[in-house]
Amino acid sequence: MELSKPPPVRRLSAGTAVTPHPPSEQPTAVLGPEPAGHPSSNGNGGQPRSSFVSARRASRSTAPTIDRMQVEELSIAYGQKLAVRSVSIPIRQGEVLALIGPSGCGKTTLLRSMNRLTELTRSASLSGRITLDGIDISTIEPTTLRRRVTMVFQQPNPFPMSVFDNVAYVLREQAKRRPRRSSLKGAVEDALARAGLLEEVADNLDHPALRLSGGQQQRLCIARALAAQPEVLLLDEPCSALDPQSTQVIEDLIVKLREEVAVVIVTHNLQQAYRIADHVAFMYLGELVEYGSAGALFAKPTKQRTRDYVSGAFG
């Protein structure tokens, strides 16, 4: 039996261009003008330095900034592995702080340490100090701390109950006696309104939370967190599982919420960090490489490793 010959291999030189479609069918990218300080320009002849193409910066907050938390020389280890190395950083109400960096760099570990969730891992050990309104958080009872420093996770995790009961759950847990539904309605609606969800669910607060869209579920989780009246809101990649439209709604909400609470967000999306953050902390291998205003860090980073990361040289 004669074996058929394999198809010929087409070899391309480095300069060969491949056109998958006729020229008339080639897509055309239409880009708007870049805002001042846009990170695709490095201030050196306008040469592009990163892949940002459509980021828009949120306007600066008009609310006064208030120091809420201070991370001081914080180091965290899991067994013998050091995950966070001597990080010091401020967290302020009136600002959004974005933690950026490649996977495994310590961003989420740092975030979880702010309300003592790291302690739930048996092998974890911590040195340094984190304060909330000047008080060392290690002296605050964990449940009390997590009401003041609340967290929203990457995947929406509403409880399998109604929209109303998801938010009311927090209020009932804080009450000494189980309050009646009628006495909770105002606080529940206020939290939903602050999370930008009330108008969409006001006609049926008994709607099952698990039947909401992904974006609505995430905003419900934010409403549930806000119902505790926290000083700090921690967000661990809250938009990674959402579509672009829902992401924009969440981003607009985060920018609005910074006037009421200090907001810390972990994100792998550099455009998102550029759009919504007031300050950015870039971490690599557990170390804080660079911290500064979002505009300055993306437009003119001072560290070479930061320049490499925001330009897409690694990630």
N, C-alpha and C positions, 0 to 999 in steps of 0.2 A: 504493500500500500504506500503510495507516494504522499508524503506530508506536504501540506500547503505551505507556501512561504509566508513569513510574517509580513505585515505591511511595512513599507519603507519608513524609516525614521526621518522626520524633517528636522534638520538642524538649523538653528537661527544664530546669526552672529549677534554680538551685544548691541549692535546698532540697528538691528532689524525691527521694524515696526509691524505689528500684527493688527489687521483691521477686521474685526469680527463681523461688522455690518458695513454695508455700503456707506460712503461718506454722507449721503443725504439722510441716513438714519442715525447718525452719531448723536448721542445726547449732548446737550449744551448746558453747562452750568452757568447760571446767572447769579452773580453775587452782588449784594448791596454794598454801599460804602462802609468801611470799617470805622467803628467809633474810635475816639481818641484813646490811646493806651491799649488798643486791641492787641491781644497776644500773638497775632500772626505777624506782627512787625516787631523787630528787635531794636528799632531805633538806629540801625546802622544801614542807612541807604534803603530802608524799607524792605530788606530781604526777608522772605518768609522764614519763621523759625518754628512754627508749630502748625498743627492741622486744624486749628480753629477756623471755621468759615462762616458761622452764623450766630456766634454768641452775642448776647446783649447783656450789658451790665445793669443790674437793678440800681435805682437811685439810692443815694445814701439815706440812712435813717435820720429823721429829724429829732428823734427821742434822745434824751441824754443817756450816755452809757453808764452803767452801774456795774461795778465789780461784783460778781457773784461767786465764782470759784477761782481758786489758784492751785495749779498743779506745780509742786515744788520738788525738783530733783527726784522724780518718780522713776523707780525701776521695778519691773515685774518679771518674775521667772516662773517657768513651769518645770519643776524639777531642776535639772542642771542647765536648762536652756533659757537664756535671757531673751525675753520678748520685747521689753521696753527698757531703754537705757537712759537714765538720768534726764528725763524730760521735764522741762519747766515751761508752763504756758498759762496765760490768763483766759478766763471765760467771762464774758461780759453781757449783761442784758442790754439790748439795743444794737446787738451785732449778731451776725451769723458767722460762726467759725467752722470752716471746712477742713477736715483731716484727709489728706490725699497721700498717695504712695502706692507702690505695687503690692500685690497680694503677699501676705505674710510679713508685712513690714511693722506690724504692731498697732495699726490704727484702731481696729475693733477692740483689742485688748485694752488700749488706753481709754476708749470710750466706755467700756464696761466697768472699768475701775472707778469711774466717776460716781456710780451709785452702788458700788461694792458687789456687783455681779461676778467680778473676777474671783471673789472669795468662794464662790460655789464650786470651783474646781479645786479638788483636794491638793493637787500638786503645786498650786499657785502660792507664791510668796511675794511679798511687797515690801519695798523700802522707800523712804521719802514721805511726802505728805500731800494730801489734798484737803483743801478747806472749802467750806460752804459758808458764805457770810462771816468769814473769819474763824469758824469753828472746824476743828479737825473732824472729817467725816467718820473716822474710825471710832469716835466717841458717840456717834449718833446711831440709835437703834436702826438696823437695816430697813425694816418696814417703813419707819418714819422717813428715813432718808429717801427711799424710793417713791414716796409720795411727793417729795420736794424736788427730786431729780428723777424725772420719769423718762422711760425709753420706748421708742417705737422701732420695731424690728424690720428686717428686710422683706419678709413675707407677711402680708396682712394676716393677722390672727384674731379676728373677731370671735367672741364666744358664740356657741350655738344657741342663741336666744335672740330676742327681738332687738331692734335698733335702740329702743328706749332702755331696755334692761342692760344692754352692753355698757351704756354710759352710767346708768343708775347703779350698777354694780359697785363702782368705785365709791359713790356717795354713801351707799348702804354700809360698805365696809368701814367707812370713817365714822359713821354714826354710832352712838352708844346704844340706842334703841332702833329697831327697824322702822324707818320712816314710811309713811304712806306714799303711794304713787303721786297723789295730788300735790304733796309738799315737795316732791322732787322735780316736778315738771319744769319749773322755771330754770333750775340749775342745769337740767338735762338739755333743754333747748338752748341755753346760753352756751354750753360747751359745743353743741352741734353748730351753732352759728359761728363761733370762733374758729371752728374747723372748716367753715365754708360748706357745710352739708345740710343745714336746716331746711333751706328752700326746697331741696330735692326729696326730703323725706317727711316734711311737716304734716302732710296729709295722711300718713300712715306710719306712725312711730312703732306700731306693732309688727311691722314688716320684718321677716326673718333676716338677720344680718348676713347670713351666708348666701342669700340670694342677691345681694348687692353686687355691683360690678367691682372689679379689682381696685379701681381708683377710689370708689366710694367706700369700700372696706378699709382701705388705708386711711382715708380721712376720718372714718369712724374710730379707728384705733387712735388717731391723733386726738379726736374729741374725748375719747375715754381717758387719755393721758392728761388732757387739759382740765378735765373735771376735778382732778385732785388739786388744782390751783398750784402748780409747781413753779419754782423759780428758774429751773433749768429743764430744757427739753432735749433729749438725746435721740438722734435719728441715725440708725444704722442702714445705710443704702435704701432709703424708703421708696425710691422710684425704680429700682432695678427690675422689678417684675411688672412694671406698668407700661402702657402704650404712651406715645408722645403726647397726646392730648391730656391724659390723666397726669402725666409728669409735669406739664406746664401748670396745671391747676395746683398741684402740690407745691411746686416751686413758688408760685405766687403767694400761696398760703404761708410758706416758711418765711418769706420776706416780710409779710405782714405781721407774723407772730413775733418777730424779733423785738418789736417794741414792747411786748408784754412779758416775754421770757428770754433768757439767754438760750441760744440755739447752737448746738454742736451737731454737725452732720459728717458722717463718713461717706465718701463717694469715690467711685472709680471713674466717674464721668467728669473729665476736666472741664468740659464746656459748662456743665452744671455748676461746678465750683466757681468758675469765672462769672457765671450769670448771677448767682445768689449770695455768694460769700462776701463778707466785709473783710475778714482776715482768713488767711490760709496757713496751715501748718503742713509742710511736706516731710514725710517720714520715710526712712530707708533703713532696713535691717535693724529696726527697733530704735534708731536714733532720730532725733529731731534735726533734720538737715537745715531747714530754713523756715522762718516764721515771719509773716509780714502782711501788709494789706494786699488784697487780691489783685488790685490793679498793678501794684509794684512787683509782686512776686511773679505774675504771668508775663508782664511786659519787660521787666529788667531784673531777673533773678540774680542774686549776688553769688550763688554757689554754682559751680560747673555741673554738679550732679542734678541740681534743680533744673538747670537749662536743658540738660539731656532728657530729663523726664518729661517736662512740659512740651518739648519738641518732638516727643515720640520716639526718641532713640532707644528707649527700653520701657517696659511697663509690666 
